[in-house]
Amino acid sequence: MSFLEYRVKYAPTGFRKVLYLNWPLVVLIVAVASVGFLMLYSIAGGNLDLWARPQMERFGAGMVLMFIVAMIPIWFWRSMSGLAYLVALVLLLFVEFFGDVGMGAQRWIDLGFIRLQPSEMMKFTLVMLLAAYYDWLDPKRVSQPLYVLIPVLMIVAPTVLVLLQPNLGTALMLLLAGATVMFVAGVSLWYFAGVLSLGIGTIAGVFLTRGTPWQFLHDYQYRRIDTFLDPGADPLGAGYNIIQAKIALGSGGWGGKGFMQGTQSRLNFLPEKHTDFIFTTLAEEFGFVGAFSLLVLYALIIGFCLVAAWQNRDRFSALLIIGVVANFFFYIAVNLSMVMGMAPVVGVPLPLLSYGGSAMMVLLVGFGLVQSAHVHRPR
């Protein structure tokens, strides 16, 4: 009996699928999202309809999608991985020519009821395709140059399109998530050493080419680097956001100022307080205890996903789970590094907390894939 036949024959059916869901993971996702609803309510000054209610509605729709995706056998998603990647790539091309412009970037497709950001879709369709590729590939060929080049092209193509929007944060996450799947699949460390050397050379090139016609980054991206290195140089301009974020983080102290008592957010000192900088509001109102508690919830979600990957004997499922949780981790790491002044501001939302539609919906679909892999794993 082949492994696929084994999976099909012994796969749970009907109501048993619901019982096999990773329910602790569901509870943790709801808990983190609930913290987000609470903070959006507080930031809006007790107005439920401004941000909290739309976020709740999107979360509810996303949870429905998550359960639907979870009920569909994982081998179906394996067969759809190539098509899903191709659709996301075509949408990225569409955005390049016809996308909506917002805050100086062309990243969205306006569908009326929601502004779709194809780069968010690509984060998960990319790891789907990489997982399917390494599931198909003979493990003995994983580190052969030709078979390393193929996934590299899969990663580079959407990364270039996302950089053109421009969207440095998402491009960085595509590279990191793709590299994580390649690493776990067993690609030789020598390749990663080469990429690291290339990365160091690229960073040097970023600074050396500044001010030339062929500079690597846009002017606004260079200003973000300047702000990261010395936010006090322009405290009322480019450095304003990060300075106010640090004030909010520090003023919360051990226990915080109390729910709806954060002065930085309530008095509008903190820009983007409901999106990229929502963590600073949480830290101001609930202090170190509240911020650390959120990080514990995030760590538990990551832990349950990693256990699910470790327990799964299906190579595609295990790699897919690793890819999804890598995306989730890099969301958190990049956002927190950004708002704490440890990295330049690149516009990455905090997962399940920041206000927005595309990122949350696509992330919940990603968790639906994790659940599908868990429900339909060989037992």
C-alpha positions as MATLAB code, in Angstrom:
seq = 'MSFLEYRVKYAPTGFRKVLYLNWPLVVLIVAVASVGFLMLYSIAGGNLDLWARPQMERFGAGMVLMFIVAMIPIWFWRSMSGLAYLVALVLLLFVEFFGDVGMGAQRWIDLGFIRLQPSEMMKFTLVMLLAAYYDWLDPKRVSQPLYVLIPVLMIVAPTVLVLLQPNLGTALMLLLAGATVMFVAGVSLWYFAGVLSLGIGTIAGVFLTRGTPWQFLHDYQYRRIDTFLDPGADPLGAGYNIIQAKIALGSGGWGGKGFMQGTQSRLNFLPEKHTDFIFTTLAEEFGFVGAFSLLVLYALIIGFCLVAAWQNRDRFSALLIIGVVANFFFYIAVNLSMVMGMAPVVGVPLPLLSYGGSAMMVLLVGFGLVQSAHVHRPR';
ca = [
       0.000    0.000    0.000;
       1.429    3.400   -1.009;
       1.627    6.222    1.503;
      -1.102    8.156   -0.344;
      -3.381    5.097   -0.286;
      -2.690    4.722    3.422;
      -3.603    8.372    4.045;
      -6.834    8.096    2.062;
      -7.887    4.789    3.613;
      -7.314    5.851    7.217;
      -8.232    9.520    6.958;
     -10.941   10.625    9.399;
     -14.357   11.354    7.940;
     -17.440   13.321    8.923;
     -17.691   14.538   12.497;
     -14.460   12.756   13.440;
     -12.573   15.495   11.586;
     -13.936   18.080   14.027;
     -12.773   15.936   16.951;
      -9.285   15.671   15.441;
      -8.850   19.438   15.144;
      -6.027   20.914   17.189;
      -8.410   22.622   19.601;
      -5.759   24.133   21.913;
      -4.401   25.952   18.862;
      -7.898   27.259   18.054;
      -8.326   28.529   21.630;
      -4.945   30.294   21.544;
      -5.747   31.986   18.221;
      -9.067   33.237   19.607;
      -7.327   34.446   22.780;
      -4.748   36.511   20.873;
      -7.401   37.957   18.545;
      -9.526   38.887   21.579;
      -6.606   40.888   22.969;
      -6.551   42.699   19.633;
     -10.276   43.502   19.823;
      -9.769   44.857   23.346;
      -6.913   47.102   22.274;
      -8.767   48.416   19.209;
     -11.726   49.264   21.456;
      -9.397   51.096   23.840;
      -7.524   52.959   21.097;
     -10.845   54.183   19.673;
     -11.772   55.653   23.050;
     -14.527   53.139   23.748;
     -15.964   53.246   20.237;
     -16.714   49.658   19.206;
     -17.739   50.498   15.649;
     -14.600   52.337   14.552;
     -12.084   49.457   14.479;
     -13.049   46.669   16.879;
     -16.347   45.599   15.290;
     -14.998   45.425   11.683;
     -12.030   43.467   13.009;
     -14.351   41.033   14.819;
     -16.375   40.518   11.650;
     -13.248   39.826    9.610;
     -11.961   37.468   12.258;
     -15.276   35.594   12.288;
     -15.159   35.226    8.505;
     -11.523   34.147    8.716;
     -12.323   31.497   11.324;
     -15.025   30.081    9.049;
     -12.470   29.902    6.237;
      -9.990   28.258    8.598;
     -12.452   25.487    9.499;
     -13.408   24.964    5.842;
      -9.753   24.659    4.830;
      -9.128   22.306    7.771;
     -11.906   19.926    6.691;
     -10.468   19.504    3.168;
      -7.833   16.716    2.933;
      -4.250   17.950    2.961;
      -3.391   16.046   -0.222;
      -5.918   18.211   -2.052;
      -3.992   21.293   -0.967;
      -0.784   19.622   -2.089;
      -2.236   19.152   -5.565;
      -3.408   22.792   -5.619;
      -0.105   24.301   -4.456;
       1.206   25.037   -7.970;
      -2.049   26.678   -9.062;
      -2.295   28.712   -5.852;
       1.268   29.998   -6.318;
       0.588   30.875   -9.955;
      -2.605   32.778   -9.072;
      -0.771   34.769   -6.379;
       2.046   35.534   -8.836;
      -0.425   36.748  -11.495;
      -2.121   38.955   -8.892;
       1.260   40.450   -7.985;
       1.780   41.272  -11.656;
      -1.725   42.772  -11.799;
      -0.912   44.972   -8.796;
       2.228   46.208  -10.541;
       0.156   47.686  -13.394;
      -3.370   48.239  -12.014;
      -3.137   48.130   -8.210;
      -4.482   50.747   -5.803;
      -1.971   53.198   -4.364;
      -1.907   53.957   -0.670;
       0.717   55.697    1.509;
       3.070   55.924   -1.458;
       2.966   52.218   -2.323;
       1.037   50.222   -4.916;
       0.117   47.023   -3.059;
      -3.639   46.456   -3.138;
      -6.487   45.295   -5.348;
      -9.781   46.941   -4.413;
     -12.584   44.357   -4.420;
     -15.137   46.724   -2.908;
     -15.803   44.829    0.321;
     -12.079   44.352    1.031;
      -8.735   45.591   -0.274;
      -6.824   42.454   -1.191;
      -3.047   42.469   -0.780;
      -1.667   39.670   -3.011;
       1.727   39.776   -1.287;
       0.009   38.378    1.836;
      -1.336   35.474   -0.233;
       2.114   34.836   -1.659;
       3.599   34.300    1.812;
       1.590   31.081    2.164;
       1.276   29.909   -1.445;
       5.071   30.079   -1.651;
       5.570   27.734    1.308;
       2.852   25.448   -0.096;
       4.725   25.106   -3.384;
       8.098   24.649   -1.679;
       6.657   21.946    0.585;
       5.155   20.153   -2.432;
       8.453   20.450   -4.303;
      10.503   18.883   -1.507;
       7.849   16.230   -0.959;
       8.257   15.277   -4.636;
      12.046   15.545   -4.723;
      14.279   12.595   -3.869;
      16.031   13.536   -0.578;
      19.363   12.546   -2.117;
      19.024   15.407   -4.635;
      18.054   18.157   -2.206;
      21.499   19.812   -2.234;
      22.360   19.270   -5.898;
      22.830   22.693   -7.603;
      20.054   22.296  -10.181;
      17.527   21.253   -7.551;
      18.577   24.156   -5.308;
      18.217   26.657   -8.153;
      14.569   25.732   -8.798;
      13.239   26.723   -5.317;
      15.502   29.779   -5.319;
      13.744   30.981   -8.486;
      10.370   30.236   -6.840;
      11.368   32.564   -3.995;
      13.118   35.294   -6.004;
      10.323   35.844   -8.566;
       7.638   37.062   -6.105;
      10.258   38.797   -3.938;
      11.289   41.022   -6.844;
       7.663   41.874   -7.642;
       6.993   42.775   -4.000;
      10.119   44.954   -3.862;
       8.829   46.886   -6.877;
       5.615   47.898   -5.028;
       7.755   48.854   -2.914;
       7.277   46.632    0.155;
      10.601   45.824    1.786;
       9.079   44.188    4.882;
       7.028   41.613    2.989;
       9.884   40.929    0.565;
      12.134   40.187    3.530;
       9.538   37.809    4.992;
       9.230   35.930    1.694;
      12.979   35.380    1.670;
      13.096   34.294    5.313;
      10.120   31.917    5.119;
      11.364   30.374    1.878;
      14.857   29.921    3.320;
      13.381   28.287    6.421;
      11.570   25.643    4.360;
      14.737   24.983    2.343;
      16.780   24.653    5.541;
      14.339   22.219    7.163;
      14.140   20.234    3.913;
      17.870   19.531    4.263;
      19.599   21.910    1.834;
      23.343   22.077    2.567;
      24.493   24.788    4.952;
      27.136   25.868    2.439;
      24.413   27.437    0.315;
      23.175   29.448    3.283;
      26.732   30.554    4.036;
      26.990   31.804    0.458;
      23.695   33.666    0.742;
      24.824   35.195    4.043;
      27.998   36.468    2.373;
      25.915   37.876   -0.473;
      23.629   39.544    2.061;
      26.562   41.226    3.786;
      27.792   42.445    0.401;
      24.312   43.751   -0.428;
      24.112   45.675    2.845;
      27.471   47.237    2.071;
      26.204   48.100   -1.422;
      23.109   49.758    0.063;
      25.257   52.285    1.880;
      27.954   52.671   -0.780;
      25.509   53.403   -3.611;
      23.431   55.948   -1.709;
      23.070   59.178   -3.649;
      24.047   57.592   -6.955;
      21.697   57.002   -9.917;
      21.902   53.256   -9.249;
      21.256   53.291   -5.498;
      19.776   50.037   -4.182;
      16.848   51.525   -2.209;
      14.308   54.319   -2.535;
      15.026   57.599   -0.776;
      12.252   57.000    1.783;
      13.815   53.626    2.655;
      17.168   55.309    3.262;
      15.385   57.794    5.528;
      13.968   54.844    7.490;
      17.495   53.516    7.989;
      18.655   56.970    9.141;
      15.733   57.091   11.559;
      16.589   53.641   12.881;
      20.232   54.599   13.485;
      19.456   58.002   15.021;
      15.746   58.751   15.594;
      16.647   61.858   17.620;
      18.132   63.544   14.557;
      14.626   64.421   13.349;
      12.340   64.058   16.407;
       9.399   65.885   14.836;
       9.749   64.298   11.402;
      11.098   60.910   10.374;
      12.030   59.950   13.932;
       8.692   60.913   15.484;
       7.000   57.510   15.243;
       9.741   55.484   16.860;
      10.390   58.068   19.598;
       6.712   58.103   20.583;
       6.621   54.298   20.434;
       9.552   54.070   22.858;
       7.877   56.559   25.199;
       4.718   54.420   25.190;
       6.682   51.219   25.801;
       8.652   52.694   28.675;
       5.819   54.569   30.354;
       3.816   51.376   30.910;
       6.213   50.208   33.590;
       5.549   46.894   35.304;
       1.744   46.875   35.472;
       0.716   49.575   32.986;
      -1.432   52.679   33.271;
      -4.685   50.750   33.049;
      -7.227   49.892   30.382;
      -8.081   52.925   28.226;
      -5.656   55.062   30.229;
      -2.761   55.162   27.749;
      -1.904   58.799   27.106;
       0.259   58.193   24.039;
      -2.617   56.587   22.130;
      -5.572   58.453   23.658;
      -3.952   61.862   22.999;
      -2.880   60.807   19.487;
       0.853   61.165   20.066;
       1.367   57.689   18.594;
       0.754   57.388   14.815;
      -0.527   54.116   13.314;
      -1.575   53.108   16.820;
      -4.250   50.693   15.549;
      -2.068   48.987   12.939;
       1.723   48.576   13.032;
       2.246   50.145   16.492;
      -0.577   48.457   18.393;
       1.892   46.583   20.622;
       3.107   49.858   22.131;
      -0.442   50.697   23.219;
      -0.757   47.283   24.856;
       2.558   47.798   26.684;
       1.521   51.272   27.855;
      -1.855   50.179   29.227;
      -0.916   46.756   30.643;
       2.809   47.171   31.182;
       5.465   44.474   31.118;
       3.038   41.888   32.484;
       0.548   42.410   29.663;
       3.207   42.537   26.937;
       4.934   39.413   28.259;
       1.598   37.576   28.508;
       0.929   38.271   24.830;
       4.379   36.925   23.929;
       3.607   33.768   25.917;
       0.415   33.270   23.894;
       2.391   33.726   20.675;
       5.029   31.267   21.878;
       2.350   28.676   22.682;
       0.848   28.993   19.193;
       4.287   28.482   17.653;
       4.966   25.572   20.016;
       1.729   23.732   19.175;
       2.456   24.153   15.457;
       5.997   22.824   15.823;
       4.729   19.794   17.765;
       2.154   19.168   15.029;
       4.941   19.267   12.418;
       7.152   16.936   14.466;
       4.341   14.402   14.894;
       3.389   14.392   11.217;
       4.989   11.605    9.138;
       3.854   13.190    5.852;
       6.776   15.224    4.491;
       4.574   17.738    2.673;
       2.434   18.355    5.771;
       5.421   18.772    8.080;
       7.189   21.220    5.743;
       3.967   23.145    5.154;
       3.379   23.567    8.889;
       6.977   24.747    9.325;
       6.488   27.265    6.514;
       3.260   28.641    7.996;
       4.702   28.951   11.504;
       7.864   30.564   10.072;
       5.697   33.260    8.463;
       3.854   33.742   11.753;
       7.112   34.005   13.708;
       8.662   36.511   11.299;
       5.493   38.642   11.438;
       6.003   38.898   15.196;
       9.783   39.269   15.168;
       9.876   41.991   12.507;
       6.997   43.987   14.013;
       8.329   43.904   17.576;
      11.871   44.711   16.443;
      10.456   47.633   14.494;
       8.363   49.197   17.275;
      11.151   48.747   19.856;
      13.699   50.519   17.653;
      15.741   47.370   16.991;
      15.035   47.428   13.240;
      13.939   50.027   10.654;
      10.206   50.656   10.282;
       9.082   48.475    7.368;
       5.297   48.334    7.794;
       4.736   44.755    8.984;
       1.552   44.262   11.078;
       1.420   42.360   14.363;
      -0.480   39.129   13.572;
      -4.049   38.819   14.903;
      -3.770   42.204   16.677;
      -3.172   44.910   14.081;
      -6.233   46.274   12.326;
      -6.541   45.070    8.745;
      -8.276   42.621    6.447;
      -5.918   40.810    4.076;
      -3.227   39.904    6.597;
      -5.655   38.436    9.137;
      -7.778   36.530    6.625;
      -4.784   35.007    4.853;
      -3.102   34.130    8.161;
      -6.220   32.269    9.317;
      -6.301   30.365    6.012;
      -2.669   29.475    6.758;
      -3.697   28.111   10.145;
      -6.458   26.222    8.312;
      -3.711   24.469    6.324;
      -1.967   23.605    9.600;
      -5.227   22.143   10.902;
      -5.804   20.188    7.685;
      -2.339   18.663    7.987;
      -3.050   17.786   11.622;
      -6.508   16.338   11.028;
      -5.486   14.195    8.061;
      -2.082   13.047    9.289;
      -1.421    9.283    9.288;
      -2.389    7.673   12.598;
];
